[in-house]
Amino acid sequence: MARLITVLVVTLAVLTLEAHGYELCNKIVAPGATITVLSDKITLHLTWNNGGRVDGYGSVTAWDSENGVLMAYVNFPDDRGYYLKYYLAESVIYWDGDTGTTDNTWLAKCTYDM
């Protein structure tokens, strides 16, 4: 019963957000990694789900609450830094580009920790 109530509360919250703009999610979950936006709404960490690589870190560079678009920069210590654009409505992360300008994309779901 408690799970059903939680699901209903989250569903109602999302419906409310869609009517009044988007809220910055604090977790973006992709099949291979999870991006966590910390409580300061600037700092972020990328944690690999398999532990095979060094985790990335970075910061939110812009948040468009009207359109649900997160822009950020993530540094991967074993590679280089990448810019990302995440569209909540599409559930897609675009790395170093945007729609139609990059093939480096991840499907990812926005979640909200309570």
C-alpha positions, -999 to 999 in steps of 0.1 A, spaced: 0 0 0 28 24 9 45 18 -25 12 25 -43 9 58 -24 45 67 -33 39 60 -70 7 81 -70 25 110 -52 54 109 -77 30 106 -107 10 136 -94 42 156 -89 54 149 -124 20 159 -139 22 191 -119 57 198 -131 47 193 -167 19 219 -163 42 245 -147 77 237 -162 103 212 -153 122 206 -121 159 198 -123 162 160 -116 189 149 -92 196 116 -109 199 107 -146 201 70 -150 215 54 -182 222 17 -188 260 21 -182 262 50 -157 243 73 -133 247 111 -132 239 126 -98 233 163 -94 242 173 -58 220 194 -36 238 226 -46 223 220 -81 257 227 -97 281 199 -89 276 165 -106 291 131 -105 290 104 -131 293 69 -116 299 39 -139 275 10 -131 301 -17 -137 330 0 -119 353 -5 -149 363 31 -153 372 61 -132 341 81 -123 335 115 -140 328 148 -123 317 182 -135 291 209 -132 257 220 -145 264 250 -168 227 258 -175 192 246 -167 162 255 -189 132 248 -166 107 259 -193 119 233 -218 135 207 -195 170 209 -209 201 204 -187 235 215 -200 266 204 -182 303 196 -185 317 163 -173 354 156 -170 365 119 -173 400 116 -157 409 87 -179 398 104 -211 388 141 -215 360 165 -207 327 164 -226 298 188 -228 263 173 -225 228 183 -232 200 163 -216 164 166 -228 140 154 -202 111 150 -226 132 129 -250 152 111 -222 183 115 -243 218 127 -234 237 143 -263 275 143 -257 296 171 -273 267 182 -295 229 184 -299 201 168 -319 214 161 -354 250 172 -346 264 142 -327 260 104 -328 273 101 -292 240 98 -274 227 79 -244 191 70 -235 187 80 -199 158 84 -174 154 114 -151 146 104 -115 140 123 -83 153 111 -50 130 118 -21 
